[in-house]
Amino acid sequence: MMTLWQTPAVVLILVTWFTSPPTNLAEISQREALRRSLTPKSVASYSNDNMRPDLFPVRVTEAAAAPTSEVAVTSGAAPTTPTTPVAAAPTSEATVQTVALDEKAWRARMTQARSTLDRDQGLVEAMQSRINSLQNDVVNRDDPAQQGAMRQTLAKALGELERLKAQVVSDQKAISDIQAEARRANVPPGWVR
């Protein structure tokens, strides 16, 4: 059994060992083995069943909306009604269109979103260059009337720059929204890269 002074010493040695940078691969593996042995095993596993349904809306596809009578026939039970297709749940056109997109359509969406982002970033750079030039001209003008007119032009350009920066942010959000939508629709990641 450890005495009262030995416990803090052992803890101090372990903390010092963990915080110092490892010198070789063997020391890294020893630290990882010790960390794994000290941490408890994971008790939770996540699947679609225990996720909140409001975070990921369910999309109905034509394949998922199979008629119930046909399912009964294929499972071996006798159908009670004639085999007529059951109407699928009402869905919006956007949902059906999103599910029906193929690789070419996903790539086209991402290409368009990226080209819009590139165009807007180019406009931001051009506007920043114009603002720098206007600031230089305002400082170098001696005539107060010309300087005032240039300051107004500069103020408009600054407002336009802020609008363009907001557009770039919305373009970046649009790209991340397309990627999130593709993940929810189980689209292979290569289609939206």
C-alpha positions in Angstrom: 0.0 0.0 0.0 1.2 3.5 -0.9 1.9 6.0 1.8 0.4 9.4 1.8 3.4 11.1 0.0 3.7 8.4 -2.7 0.4 8.9 -4.3 0.9 12.5 -5.3 4.4 11.6 -6.5 3.1 8.9 -8.8 0.4 11.2 -10.1 3.0 13.9 -10.8 5.3 11.5 -12.6 2.4 10.2 -14.8 1.2 13.8 -15.6 4.8 14.8 -16.5 5.2 11.8 -18.6 1.9 12.4 -20.5 2.6 16.1 -21.1 6.1 15.7 -22.4 6.5 15.1 -26.1 7.2 11.5 -27.0 10.7 10.8 -28.3 9.9 7.7 -30.5 7.2 5.5 -31.8 7.5 3.0 -29.0 6.8 5.6 -26.4 3.7 6.8 -28.4 2.3 3.3 -28.5 3.0 2.8 -24.7 1.1 6.0 -24.0 -1.8 5.1 -26.2 -2.0 1.6 -24.6 -2.0 3.2 -21.1 -4.7 5.7 -22.2 -6.9 3.0 -23.6 -6.6 0.9 -20.4 -7.5 3.9 -18.2 -10.5 5.0 -20.2 -13.8 3.2 -19.8 -15.2 1.2 -22.7 -17.8 2.9 -24.8 -21.3 2.0 -23.7 -23.3 3.9 -26.3 -23.6 3.1 -29.9 -25.4 5.4 -32.3 -27.6 4.4 -35.2 -30.5 5.9 -37.1 -32.9 4.4 -34.5 -31.8 6.5 -31.6 -31.3 9.8 -33.4 -33.8 12.5 -33.2 -36.1 12.3 -36.2 -36.5 16.0 -36.5 -32.8 16.4 -37.3 -32.9 14.2 -40.4 -36.2 14.3 -42.3 -37.3 11.0 -43.8 -37.5 11.0 -47.6 -39.9 8.7 -49.3 -38.6 7.2 -52.5 -40.5 5.1 -55.1 -38.6 2.0 -54.1 -39.4 2.5 -50.4 -43.1 3.0 -51.1 -43.7 -0.6 -52.3 -47.3 -1.7 -52.4 -48.3 -3.7 -49.3 -50.2 -6.4 -51.3 -47.2 -7.2 -53.4 -45.1 -7.6 -50.2 -47.7 -10.0 -48.9 -47.5 -12.1 -52.1 -43.7 -12.3 -52.1 -43.6 -13.2 -48.4 -45.9 -16.2 -49.0 -49.1 -15.0 -47.4 -52.3 -14.9 -49.5 -53.3 -11.4 -50.4 -56.7 -10.3 -49.1 -57.3 -7.7 -51.8 -56.4 -7.7 -55.4 -52.9 -6.5 -56.2 -53.3 -2.8 -56.8 -50.6 -0.3 -56.3 -51.0 1.7 -53.1 -50.5 5.4 -53.4 -47.3 6.7 -51.9 -47.4 9.3 -49.2 -47.7 12.8 -50.5 -44.3 14.3 -51.0 -43.1 17.7 -52.3 -41.6 17.9 -55.7 -38.3 19.1 -54.2 -37.9 16.0 -52.1 -38.6 13.7 -55.1 -36.3 15.7 -57.3 -33.5 15.5 -54.7 -33.8 11.8 -54.4 -33.9 11.2 -58.1 -30.7 13.1 -58.8 -27.9 11.1 -60.4 -24.2 11.5 -60.3 -24.2 14.0 -63.2 -26.7 16.2 -61.5 -24.9 16.2 -58.2 -21.6 17.1 -59.9 -23.3 19.8 -61.9 -24.8 21.3 -58.7 -21.5 21.4 -56.9 -19.7 22.7 -60.0 -22.2 25.5 -60.3 -22.0 26.4 -56.5 -18.2 26.4 -56.6 -18.0 28.6 -59.8 -20.5 31.0 -58.1 -18.2 31.1 -55.1 -15.1 31.7 -57.2 -16.8 34.5 -59.2 -18.0 36.2 -56.0 -14.5 35.9 -54.4 -13.0 37.4 -57.5 -15.5 40.3 -57.3 -14.5 40.8 -53.6 -10.8 41.0 -54.6 -11.6 43.4 -57.4 -13.7 45.6 -55.1 -11.0 45.6 -52.5 -8.5 46.7 -55.1 -10.9 49.5 -56.2 -11.3 50.6 -52.5 -7.6 50.7 -52.0 -7.2 52.9 -55.1 -10.0 55.2 -54.0 -8.5 55.5 -50.5 -5.2 56.5 -52.1 -6.9 59.0 -54.4 -8.9 60.6 -51.5 -5.7 61.1 -49.5 -3.8 62.6 -52.4 -6.6 65.1 -53.5 -6.2 68.7 -52.4 -9.6 70.0 -53.7 -12.2 69.5 -51.0 -15.1 69.2 -53.5 -13.3 66.4 -55.4 -12.3 64.8 -52.2 -15.9 64.8 -50.9 -17.1 63.2 -54.2 -14.5 60.5 -53.9 -15.4 59.9 -50.3 -19.0 59.3 -51.4 -17.8 56.9 -54.0 -15.6 55.2 -51.4 -18.5 54.8 -49.0 -20.6 53.2 -51.8 -17.7 50.9 -52.7 -17.3 49.9 -49.0 -21.0 49.1 -48.8 -20.7 47.0 -52.0 -17.7 45.2 -50.5 -19.7 44.2 -47.4 -22.6 43.0 -49.6 -20.1 40.9 -51.7 -18.5 39.4 -48.5 -22.0 38.4 -47.3 -22.6 36.8 -50.7 -19.4 34.8 -50.4 -20.5 33.6 -47.0 -23.9 32.6 -48.4 -22.1 30.8 -51.3 -20.0 28.8 -48.8 -23.1 28.0 -46.8 -24.8 26.8 -50.1 -21.9 24.5 -50.8 -22.0 23.0 -47.2 -25.8 22.7 -47.5 -25.4 20.7 -50.8 -22.9 18.4 -49.1 -25.1 17.9 -46.1 -28.1 17.2 -48.4 -26.0 14.7 -50.3 -25.0 13.0 -47.0 -28.7 12.7 -46.0 -29.6 11.3 -49.4 -26.8 8.7 -49.1 -24.9 10.1 -52.2 -21.4 8.8 -52.5 -18.9 11.5 -51.4 -17.1 11.5 -54.7 -20.1 12.9 -56.4 -19.9 16.2 -54.5 -16.2 16.7 -54.2 
